[in-house]
Amino acid sequence: MNAKAQDKLEVNNILFIGNSLTYTNDLPELVKTKAKYSGYNIQIEVIAYPNYAISDHWKDGKVQKLISSKKFSIVIIQQGPSSQTKGKNTLIDYGKKYSEICNKNNTLLAYFMVWPSLNYYDTFDGVIENYKLAAETNDAILCPVGEVWKNYFNTSKKFDYYGTDNFHPSKKGSNIAAEVILKSILKYLR
């Protein structure tokens, strides 16, 4: 983590950028509520569209304008599982673009690590590895939701974090995701 990240931030505005894995069960609002119960007041904004990758958001141009025009403490980016080479490269290459604009605006970047669909469970390790690599490469915070999910599945043999489509989160899965995200960013909040 770079030097500016060592100090707690003064403003608790958080921007979530993602897709349906972010907006299902209103994950950002769950993070906000859990933060409130932990004694932190955060404000959230969300840009999330179905089937969007971080490259799609970047190409739209809205995120750059928003990050540059408004003070955010943290920008949390998320895309699909990204276990394959193309997804990994997008996480790293576009993550660099987000990192640069965040650094320019004294904002921290975080990756919300997701999970594969249950049908592609065998790709889980690739998802975890690629999100970790992207966060490390771009000096970003890692919110290791996918890793927490996989550990739970491996020990409990229950898959109840998945919703009925075996990809999007159940309410329980979103609650766990919110807890992991909050725990990952908590030390940067004031």
FITI-446707 format. One record per residue (C-alpha): z negated, x, y negated; residue number from 1. Coordinates in nm, 4 decimals. Layout:
<atoms>
<atom><zz>Z</zz><xx>X</xx><yy>Y</yy><n>NUM</n></atom>
...
</atoms>
This chain:
<atoms>
<atom><zz>0.0000</zz><xx>0.0000</xx><yy>0.0000</yy><n>1</n></atom>
<atom><zz>0.0899</zz><xx>0.1376</xx><yy>-0.3404</yy><n>2</n></atom>
<atom><zz>-0.1646</zz><xx>0.2223</xx><yy>-0.6106</yy><n>3</n></atom>
<atom><zz>-0.1397</zz><xx>-0.1077</xx><yy>-0.7976</yy><n>4</n></atom>
<atom><zz>-0.2271</zz><xx>-0.2914</xx><yy>-0.4790</yy><n>5</n></atom>
<atom><zz>-0.5580</zz><xx>-0.1110</xx><yy>-0.4545</yy><n>6</n></atom>
<atom><zz>-0.6973</zz><xx>-0.3099</xx><yy>-0.7459</yy><n>7</n></atom>
<atom><zz>-0.7683</zz><xx>-0.6793</xx><yy>-0.7153</yy><n>8</n></atom>
<atom><zz>-0.5265</zz><xx>-0.8890</xx><yy>-0.9140</yy><n>9</n></atom>
<atom><zz>-0.6335</zz><xx>-1.0935</xx><yy>-1.2147</yy><n>10</n></atom>
<atom><zz>-0.3973</zz><xx>-1.3880</xx><yy>-1.1640</yy><n>11</n></atom>
<atom><zz>-0.3826</zz><xx>-1.5936</xx><yy>-0.8469</yy><n>12</n></atom>
<atom><zz>-0.0319</zz><xx>-1.7385</xx><yy>-0.8682</yy><n>13</n></atom>
<atom><zz>0.1525</zz><xx>-1.7223</xx><yy>-0.5384</yy><n>14</n></atom>
<atom><zz>0.5211</zz><xx>-1.7863</xx><yy>-0.4748</yy><n>15</n></atom>
<atom><zz>0.6296</zz><xx>-1.8796</xx><yy>-0.1216</yy><n>16</n></atom>
<atom><zz>0.9959</zz><xx>-1.8205</xx><yy>-0.0374</yy><n>17</n></atom>
<atom><zz>1.1133</zz><xx>-1.9412</xx><yy>0.3001</yy><n>18</n></atom>
<atom><zz>1.2541</zz><xx>-2.2198</xx><yy>0.5122</yy><n>19</n></atom>
<atom><zz>1.1284</zz><xx>-2.5058</xx><yy>0.7282</yy><n>20</n></atom>
<atom><zz>0.8685</zz><xx>-2.2806</xx><yy>0.8934</yy><n>21</n></atom>
<atom><zz>0.7085</zz><xx>-2.2554</xx><yy>0.5487</yy><n>22</n></atom>
<atom><zz>0.7360</zz><xx>-2.6163</xx><yy>0.4369</yy><n>23</n></atom>
<atom><zz>0.6504</zz><xx>-2.7871</xx><yy>0.7679</yy><n>24</n></atom>
<atom><zz>0.3012</zz><xx>-2.9364</xx><yy>0.7342</yy><n>25</n></atom>
<atom><zz>0.3004</zz><xx>-2.8047</xx><yy>0.3744</yy><n>26</n></atom>
<atom><zz>0.1769</zz><xx>-2.4595</xx><yy>0.4729</yy><n>27</n></atom>
<atom><zz>0.1454</zz><xx>-2.3348</xx><yy>0.1110</yy><n>28</n></atom>
<atom><zz>-0.0851</zz><xx>-2.6249</xx><yy>0.0279</yy><n>29</n></atom>
<atom><zz>-0.2948</zz><xx>-2.5452</xx><yy>0.3373</yy><n>30</n></atom>
<atom><zz>-0.3297</zz><xx>-2.1862</xx><yy>0.2115</yy><n>31</n></atom>
<atom><zz>-0.4334</zz><xx>-2.3162</xx><yy>-0.1308</yy><n>32</n></atom>
<atom><zz>-0.6930</zz><xx>-2.5512</xx><yy>0.0194</yy><n>33</n></atom>
<atom><zz>-0.8391</zz><xx>-2.2826</xx><yy>0.2465</yy><n>34</n></atom>
<atom><zz>-0.8553</zz><xx>-2.0444</xx><yy>-0.0504</yy><n>35</n></atom>
<atom><zz>-1.0469</zz><xx>-2.3055</xx><yy>-0.2493</yy><n>36</n></atom>
<atom><zz>-1.3034</zz><xx>-2.3412</xx><yy>0.0315</yy><n>37</n></atom>
<atom><zz>-1.3378</zz><xx>-1.9622</xx><yy>0.0270</yy><n>38</n></atom>
<atom><zz>-1.4122</zz><xx>-1.9653</xx><yy>-0.3459</yy><n>39</n></atom>
<atom><zz>-1.0658</zz><xx>-1.8688</xx><yy>-0.4759</yy><n>40</n></atom>
<atom><zz>-0.8503</zz><xx>-2.0723</xx><yy>-0.7077</yy><n>41</n></atom>
<atom><zz>-0.4819</zz><xx>-2.0155</xx><yy>-0.6445</yy><n>42</n></atom>
<atom><zz>-0.1738</zz><xx>-2.1839</xx><yy>-0.7799</yy><n>43</n></atom>
<atom><zz>0.1354</zz><xx>-2.2062</xx><yy>-0.5649</yy><n>44</n></atom>
<atom><zz>0.5066</zz><xx>-2.2512</xx><yy>-0.6076</yy><n>45</n></atom>
<atom><zz>0.7450</zz><xx>-2.2947</xx><yy>-0.3188</yy><n>46</n></atom>
<atom><zz>1.1156</zz><xx>-2.2355</xx><yy>-0.2734</yy><n>47</n></atom>
<atom><zz>1.1997</zz><xx>-2.3321</xx><yy>0.0842</yy><n>48</n></atom>
<atom><zz>1.5147</zz><xx>-2.4865</xx><yy>0.2290</yy><n>49</n></atom>
<atom><zz>1.6175</zz><xx>-2.5596</xx><yy>0.5880</yy><n>50</n></atom>
<atom><zz>1.7774</zz><xx>-2.2680</xx><yy>0.7742</yy><n>51</n></atom>
<atom><zz>1.7457</zz><xx>-2.0275</xx><yy>0.4805</yy><n>52</n></atom>
<atom><zz>1.7015</zz><xx>-1.6532</xx><yy>0.5176</yy><n>53</n></atom>
<atom><zz>1.5658</zz><xx>-1.4324</xx><yy>0.2400</yy><n>54</n></atom>
<atom><zz>1.9258</zz><xx>-1.3212</xx><yy>0.1781</yy><n>55</n></atom>
<atom><zz>2.0311</zz><xx>-1.6831</xx><yy>0.1110</yy><n>56</n></atom>
<atom><zz>1.7543</zz><xx>-1.7220</xx><yy>-0.1464</yy><n>57</n></atom>
<atom><zz>1.8543</zz><xx>-1.3935</xx><yy>-0.3082</yy><n>58</n></atom>
<atom><zz>2.2208</zz><xx>-1.4923</xx><yy>-0.3281</yy><n>59</n></atom>
<atom><zz>2.1256</zz><xx>-1.8231</xx><yy>-0.4928</yy><n>60</n></atom>
<atom><zz>1.9671</zz><xx>-1.6213</xx><yy>-0.7755</yy><n>61</n></atom>
<atom><zz>1.6784</zz><xx>-1.8576</xx><yy>-0.8431</yy><n>62</n></atom>
<atom><zz>1.4085</zz><xx>-1.6307</xx><yy>-0.6976</yy><n>63</n></atom>
<atom><zz>1.4989</zz><xx>-1.3366</xx><yy>-0.9212</yy><n>64</n></atom>
<atom><zz>1.4777</zz><xx>-1.5546</xx><yy>-1.2321</yy><n>65</n></atom>
<atom><zz>1.1482</zz><xx>-1.7057</xx><yy>-1.1232</yy><n>66</n></atom>
<atom><zz>0.9837</zz><xx>-1.3726</xx><yy>-1.0314</yy><n>67</n></atom>
<atom><zz>1.1041</zz><xx>-1.2186</xx><yy>-1.3581</yy><n>68</n></atom>
<atom><zz>1.0044</zz><xx>-1.5083</xx><yy>-1.5815</yy><n>69</n></atom>
<atom><zz>0.6647</zz><xx>-1.6036</xx><yy>-1.4441</yy><n>70</n></atom>
<atom><zz>0.3587</zz><xx>-1.4024</xx><yy>-1.3530</yy><n>71</n></atom>
<atom><zz>0.2934</zz><xx>-1.4108</xx><yy>-0.9805</yy><n>72</n></atom>
<atom><zz>0.0187</zz><xx>-1.2184</xx><yy>-0.8073</yy><n>73</n></atom>
<atom><zz>0.1977</zz><xx>-1.2277</xx><yy>-0.4754</yy><n>74</n></atom>
<atom><zz>0.5415</zz><xx>-1.3296</xx><yy>-0.3522</yy><n>75</n></atom>
<atom><zz>0.5388</zz><xx>-1.4246</xx><yy>0.0176</yy><n>76</n></atom>
<atom><zz>0.8768</zz><xx>-1.4127</xx><yy>0.1891</yy><n>77</n></atom>
<atom><zz>0.9697</zz><xx>-1.5620</xx><yy>0.5253</yy><n>78</n></atom>
<atom><zz>1.2841</zz><xx>-1.6110</xx><yy>0.7268</yy><n>79</n></atom>
<atom><zz>1.3549</zz><xx>-1.7004</xx><yy>1.0876</yy><n>80</n></atom>
<atom><zz>1.2330</zz><xx>-1.4989</xx><yy>1.3868</yy><n>81</n></atom>
<atom><zz>1.4686</zz><xx>-1.2053</xx><yy>1.3167</yy><n>82</n></atom>
<atom><zz>1.4286</zz><xx>-1.0405</xx><yy>1.6564</yy><n>83</n></atom>
<atom><zz>1.7899</zz><xx>-0.9183</xx><yy>1.6627</yy><n>84</n></atom>
<atom><zz>1.9420</zz><xx>-0.6282</xx><yy>1.4670</yy><n>85</n></atom>
<atom><zz>2.1035</zz><xx>-0.8481</xx><yy>1.2011</yy><n>86</n></atom>
<atom><zz>1.7748</zz><xx>-1.0264</xx><yy>1.1269</yy><n>87</n></atom>
<atom><zz>1.5864</zz><xx>-0.6968</xx><yy>1.1219</yy><n>88</n></atom>
<atom><zz>1.8360</zz><xx>-0.5493</xx><yy>0.8758</yy><n>89</n></atom>
<atom><zz>1.8092</zz><xx>-0.8549</xx><yy>0.6521</yy><n>90</n></atom>
<atom><zz>1.4286</zz><xx>-0.8324</xx><yy>0.6530</yy><n>91</n></atom>
<atom><zz>1.4460</zz><xx>-0.4661</xx><yy>0.5549</yy><n>92</n></atom>
<atom><zz>1.7473</zz><xx>-0.4589</xx><yy>0.3205</yy><n>93</n></atom>
<atom><zz>1.6773</zz><xx>-0.7779</xx><yy>0.1290</yy><n>94</n></atom>
<atom><zz>1.3065</zz><xx>-0.7064</xx><yy>0.1489</yy><n>95</n></atom>
<atom><zz>1.3837</zz><xx>-0.3937</xx><yy>-0.0510</yy><n>96</n></atom>
<atom><zz>1.5483</zz><xx>-0.6055</xx><yy>-0.3209</yy><n>97</n></atom>
<atom><zz>1.2420</zz><xx>-0.8310</xx><yy>-0.3341</yy><n>98</n></atom>
<atom><zz>1.0139</zz><xx>-0.5276</xx><yy>-0.3379</yy><n>99</n></atom>
<atom><zz>1.2005</zz><xx>-0.3745</xx><yy>-0.6313</yy><n>100</n></atom>
<atom><zz>1.1866</zz><xx>-0.6907</xx><yy>-0.8435</yy><n>101</n></atom>
<atom><zz>0.8214</zz><xx>-0.7447</xx><yy>-0.7501</yy><n>102</n></atom>
<atom><zz>0.7329</zz><xx>-0.3875</xx><yy>-0.8476</yy><n>103</n></atom>
<atom><zz>0.9192</zz><xx>-0.4271</xx><yy>-1.1759</yy><n>104</n></atom>
<atom><zz>0.7098</zz><xx>-0.7369</xx><yy>-1.2504</yy><n>105</n></atom>
<atom><zz>0.3745</zz><xx>-0.6004</xx><yy>-1.1265</yy><n>106</n></atom>
<atom><zz>0.3752</zz><xx>-0.8410</xx><yy>-0.8333</yy><n>107</n></atom>
<atom><zz>0.2837</zz><xx>-0.7740</xx><yy>-0.4720</yy><n>108</n></atom>
<atom><zz>0.5256</zz><xx>-0.8552</xx><yy>-0.1911</yy><n>109</n></atom>
<atom><zz>0.4087</zz><xx>-1.0006</xx><yy>0.1402</yy><n>110</n></atom>
<atom><zz>0.5933</zz><xx>-1.0859</xx><yy>0.4597</yy><n>111</n></atom>
<atom><zz>0.4959</zz><xx>-1.4015</xx><yy>0.6472</yy><n>112</n></atom>
<atom><zz>0.5671</zz><xx>-1.2991</xx><yy>1.0086</yy><n>113</n></atom>
<atom><zz>0.6850</zz><xx>-1.5975</xx><yy>1.2082</yy><n>114</n></atom>
<atom><zz>0.7562</zz><xx>-1.6579</xx><yy>1.5792</yy><n>115</n></atom>
<atom><zz>1.0534</zz><xx>-1.7354</xx><yy>1.8036</yy><n>116</n></atom>
<atom><zz>1.1117</zz><xx>-2.0758</xx><yy>1.9574</yy><n>117</n></atom>
<atom><zz>0.9415</zz><xx>-2.1275</xx><yy>2.2903</yy><n>118</n></atom>
<atom><zz>1.2852</zz><xx>-2.1101</xx><yy>2.4557</yy><n>119</n></atom>
<atom><zz>1.3179</zz><xx>-1.7498</xx><yy>2.3310</yy><n>120</n></atom>
<atom><zz>0.9612</zz><xx>-1.6428</xx><yy>2.3984</yy><n>121</n></atom>
<atom><zz>1.0906</zz><xx>-1.3188</xx><yy>2.5506</yy><n>122</n></atom>
<atom><zz>1.2000</zz><xx>-1.2075</xx><yy>2.2002</yy><n>123</n></atom>
<atom><zz>0.8471</zz><xx>-1.2305</xx><yy>2.0577</yy><n>124</n></atom>
<atom><zz>0.7834</zz><xx>-0.8545</xx><yy>2.0659</yy><n>125</n></atom>
<atom><zz>1.1051</zz><xx>-0.7955</xx><yy>1.8719</yy><n>126</n></atom>
<atom><zz>0.9977</zz><xx>-1.0439</xx><yy>1.6051</yy><n>127</n></atom>
<atom><zz>0.6620</zz><xx>-0.8710</xx><yy>1.5667</yy><n>128</n></atom>
<atom><zz>0.8142</zz><xx>-0.5232</xx><yy>1.5617</yy><n>129</n></atom>
<atom><zz>1.0808</zz><xx>-0.6123</xx><yy>1.3039</yy><n>130</n></atom>
<atom><zz>0.8428</zz><xx>-0.7826</xx><yy>1.0628</yy><n>131</n></atom>
<atom><zz>0.5997</zz><xx>-0.4911</xx><yy>1.0886</yy><n>132</n></atom>
<atom><zz>0.8803</zz><xx>-0.2430</xx><yy>1.0245</yy><n>133</n></atom>
<atom><zz>1.0100</zz><xx>-0.4393</xx><yy>0.7254</yy><n>134</n></atom>
<atom><zz>0.6635</zz><xx>-0.4648</xx><yy>0.5669</yy><n>135</n></atom>
<atom><zz>0.5958</zz><xx>-0.0960</xx><yy>0.6230</yy><n>136</n></atom>
<atom><zz>0.9390</zz><xx>0.0122</xx><yy>0.4982</yy><n>137</n></atom>
<atom><zz>0.9032</zz><xx>-0.1925</xx><yy>0.1797</yy><n>138</n></atom>
<atom><zz>0.5343</zz><xx>-0.1144</xx><yy>0.1154</yy><n>139</n></atom>
<atom><zz>0.4446</zz><xx>-0.4820</xx><yy>0.1475</yy><n>140</n></atom>
<atom><zz>0.1493</zz><xx>-0.6817</xx><yy>0.2747</yy><n>141</n></atom>
<atom><zz>0.1964</zz><xx>-0.8130</xx><yy>0.6279</yy><n>142</n></atom>
<atom><zz>0.0709</zz><xx>-1.1599</xx><yy>0.7184</yy><n>143</n></atom>
<atom><zz>0.0900</zz><xx>-1.1234</xx><yy>1.0995</yy><n>144</n></atom>
<atom><zz>0.0996</zz><xx>-1.4914</xx><yy>1.1935</yy><n>145</n></atom>
<atom><zz>0.3443</zz><xx>-1.4399</xx><yy>1.4809</yy><n>146</n></atom>
<atom><zz>0.1277</zz><xx>-1.1689</xx><yy>1.6309</yy><n>147</n></atom>
<atom><zz>-0.1811</zz><xx>-1.3925</xx><yy>1.6158</yy><n>148</n></atom>
<atom><zz>0.0148</zz><xx>-1.6751</xx><yy>1.7767</yy><n>149</n></atom>
<atom><zz>0.1369</zz><xx>-1.4502</xx><yy>2.0604</yy><n>150</n></atom>
<atom><zz>-0.2134</zz><xx>-1.3170</xx><yy>2.1296</yy><n>151</n></atom>
<atom><zz>-0.3423</zz><xx>-1.6734</xx><yy>2.1499</yy><n>152</n></atom>
<atom><zz>-0.0633</zz><xx>-1.7794</xx><yy>2.3851</yy><n>153</n></atom>
<atom><zz>-0.1149</zz><xx>-1.4782</xx><yy>2.6093</yy><n>154</n></atom>
<atom><zz>-0.4893</zz><xx>-1.5329</xx><yy>2.6425</yy><n>155</n></atom>
<atom><zz>-0.5106</zz><xx>-1.9129</xx><yy>2.6459</yy><n>156</n></atom>
<atom><zz>-0.1809</zz><xx>-1.9958</xx><yy>2.8207</yy><n>157</n></atom>
<atom><zz>-0.1640</zz><xx>-2.2893</xx><yy>2.5769</yy><n>158</n></atom>
<atom><zz>0.1329</zz><xx>-2.3367</xx><yy>2.3466</yy><n>159</n></atom>
<atom><zz>-0.0170</zz><xx>-2.5998</xx><yy>2.1181</yy><n>160</n></atom>
<atom><zz>0.0633</zz><xx>-2.4062</xx><yy>1.8004</yy><n>161</n></atom>
<atom><zz>0.4195</zz><xx>-2.5250</xx><yy>1.8544</yy><n>162</n></atom>
<atom><zz>0.5234</zz><xx>-2.8710</xx><yy>1.7440</yy><n>163</n></atom>
<atom><zz>0.7216</zz><xx>-3.1149</xx><yy>1.9562</yy><n>164</n></atom>
<atom><zz>1.0501</zz><xx>-2.9259</xx><yy>1.9084</yy><n>165</n></atom>
<atom><zz>0.8925</zz><xx>-2.6033</xx><yy>2.0465</yy><n>166</n></atom>
<atom><zz>0.9823</zz><xx>-2.4134</xx><yy>1.7303</yy><n>167</n></atom>
<atom><zz>0.8274</zz><xx>-2.5622</xx><yy>1.4189</yy><n>168</n></atom>
<atom><zz>0.4487</zz><xx>-2.5439</xx><yy>1.3986</yy><n>169</n></atom>
<atom><zz>0.2155</zz><xx>-2.8223</xx><yy>1.4977</yy><n>170</n></atom>
<atom><zz>-0.0547</zz><xx>-2.9076</xx><yy>1.2458</yy><n>171</n></atom>
<atom><zz>-0.2841</zz><xx>-2.6763</xx><yy>1.4426</yy><n>172</n></atom>
<atom><zz>-0.0224</zz><xx>-2.3987</xx><yy>1.4287</yy><n>173</n></atom>
<atom><zz>0.0177</zz><xx>-2.4395</xx><yy>1.0526</yy><n>174</n></atom>
<atom><zz>-0.3589</zz><xx>-2.4284</xx><yy>1.0047</yy><n>175</n></atom>
<atom><zz>-0.3758</zz><xx>-2.1008</xx><yy>1.1971</yy><n>176</n></atom>
<atom><zz>-0.0816</zz><xx>-1.9669</xx><yy>0.9949</yy><n>177</n></atom>
<atom><zz>-0.2617</zz><xx>-2.0577</xx><yy>0.6709</yy><n>178</n></atom>
<atom><zz>-0.5792</zz><xx>-1.8820</xx><yy>0.7869</yy><n>179</n></atom>
<atom><zz>-0.3876</zz><xx>-1.5640</xx><yy>0.8758</yy><n>180</n></atom>
<atom><zz>-0.1955</zz><xx>-1.5631</xx><yy>0.5484</yy><n>181</n></atom>
<atom><zz>-0.5105</zz><xx>-1.6148</xx><yy>0.3438</yy><n>182</n></atom>
<atom><zz>-0.6989</zz><xx>-1.3445</xx><yy>0.5337</yy><n>183</n></atom>
<atom><zz>-0.4071</zz><xx>-1.1050</xx><yy>0.4745</yy><n>184</n></atom>
<atom><zz>-0.3950</zz><xx>-1.1590</xx><yy>0.0977</yy><n>185</n></atom>
<atom><zz>-0.7621</zz><xx>-1.2282</xx><yy>0.0254</yy><n>186</n></atom>
<atom><zz>-0.8520</zz><xx>-0.8765</xx><yy>-0.0905</yy><n>187</n></atom>
<atom><zz>-0.5799</zz><xx>-0.8989</xx><yy>-0.3575</yy><n>188</n></atom>
<atom><zz>-0.7169</zz><xx>-1.2182</xx><yy>-0.5095</yy><n>189</n></atom>
<atom><zz>-0.9760</zz><xx>-1.2314</xx><yy>-0.7807</yy><n>190</n></atom>
</atoms>
